[in-house]
Amino acid sequence: MGTKRPCETAQDVIDLVRRCTPLYRHIATPGQHQALDILSEYVDLDVVDIPTGSECFTWRIPAAWSVQRAEVRLDDRVLLRVEDHPLTVQPYSTSFTGRVDRDELLRHLVWSEPQPDAYAYKSQLAYQTDIRRDWLLSLPWSVVQTLPEGLYDVDLRTLWTEGTMPIGEATLPGMSPTTILLVAHLCHPGIADDGLSGVATGIRVLRTLAKRPSRRYTYRLLAPPETIGSIGWLWRRRDLLPSLGAGIVLESLGNTAPLAWKRSYPGDTLIDRVARHCAARRGSMEERGFRDKVGNDELVFADPDFAVPMVGLQRWPYPEYHTSNDCADLLQPESLDEAFNFIMEMIDILESDTVPRRRFVGPVHLSRQDLYVDPRHDRRLYIEIWRIMQLLGTGRSVLEIAETIGLDVKVLNDYLDAWRSRGLIEDLSVNTEALFARPRPAWLDRMPWDGKEPP
């Protein structure tokens, strides 16, 4: 990856997030491009630029948008300026200059009563530019409650121009083209944990994997604007769709809420089984359904025209969600480390799984081979040795054997290492393409464009 800024520890992740948080990051804004420039200092990054106005399936990429000026005054008192926080102006607000009474101003304000000192985030205008143009500002609830009757001077100037929606894409090739996606959205201006912590953790994962001499799978990190960015990426990069095996959506990983994982839409795929196995090692980790709690870009990839199984990793709900209190100071190193370790455990299972084949006949004389397990040291493994012997050579992988008998895959693999060293088993490679195989979408062959250039 060449010489890059460090991203090996939780503190490195926090430092990266802190740099990007103040930027006005949304679908097609200068801050989105600036954030990707920063990310490229940590990982080799390709930027997929989609021109504004592009028709991506049934979605249209909105214009490039930026805030030129924002101020609200009551007489000589300045109540709001865009310099106060990026969330003072909600994304894709239209320009407005004029005098409004208190009731009219309130119709154009958003706030968070549970976080009374914070600015709130509402994204609906950005996704409704074809059908609704309006302006929305944010003030803390503690300020809103004190607004007196009167006439308020609003000076809001926003710029709508042609441009591009940028999507960050970082790829680590493996021996197989079958690809595991890590997806975390880069948008949400002025917000740290929701999105950014997932992007930075994904970079940490790639940096860790890059140190390995080889990888079984290809890994690709996506940092798109939420929803529309994934749709645009699938439209532009549709040539990659047949190689997409599965993915993990990384959402709000640094706060103090318990870490939970969400099933994919099918719910029973290999990526689900691996996540479930890793969660079981932790005992109390919550497993959520595909549509439970907060949803994210897994909803895009689950569409039957794409059918990429995506599990989610998230800490939600948390009080600061969608407010300016979701800042870099909220991030906890131990929370980020826990999420990172969970992802790496999943990847390690995918990377190391093999199909053991017997090179012995009949029950093995365990004591003679120094394979006997003293029940005083590990009673569970002692009880299951006979079943392990019966399952070796049946075509099941180590993960499948561990699932069948209810053992930790790492405990089983460590034990099988002793069998390997004595020449009692040999490992056959798993068929990576077959593990993640799914029918090629018929619509791919009907589309005249190969995905390299816009039509």
Secondary structure, DSSP 8 states (H G I E B T S, - for coil): --S----SSHHHHHHHHHHHTTS--STT-HHHHHHHHHHTTTS--EEEEEETT-EETTEE---EEEEEEEEEEETTEEEEEGGG-GGGB-TT---EEEEEEHHHHHHTEE--SSSTTS-B---GGGG-TTT-----EE--HHHHTT--SSEEEEEEEEEEE--EEEEEEEEE--SS--EEEEE-----TT-STTTHHHHHHHHHHHHHHHTSS--SSEEEEEE-STTHHHHHHHHHTGGGGGGEEEEEEEE--SSSS--EEE--SSS-SHHHHHHHHHHHHHSS-EEE-TTSSS--THHHHTSTTT---EEEEE----TTTTBTT-SGGG--HHHHHHHHHHHHHHHHHHHH-EEEEE-S-SS--TTTTT----TTT-HHHHHHHHHHHHHTTSS--HHHHHHHHT--HHHHHHHHHHHHHTTSEEEEE--HHHHT-----HHHHH----SSS--
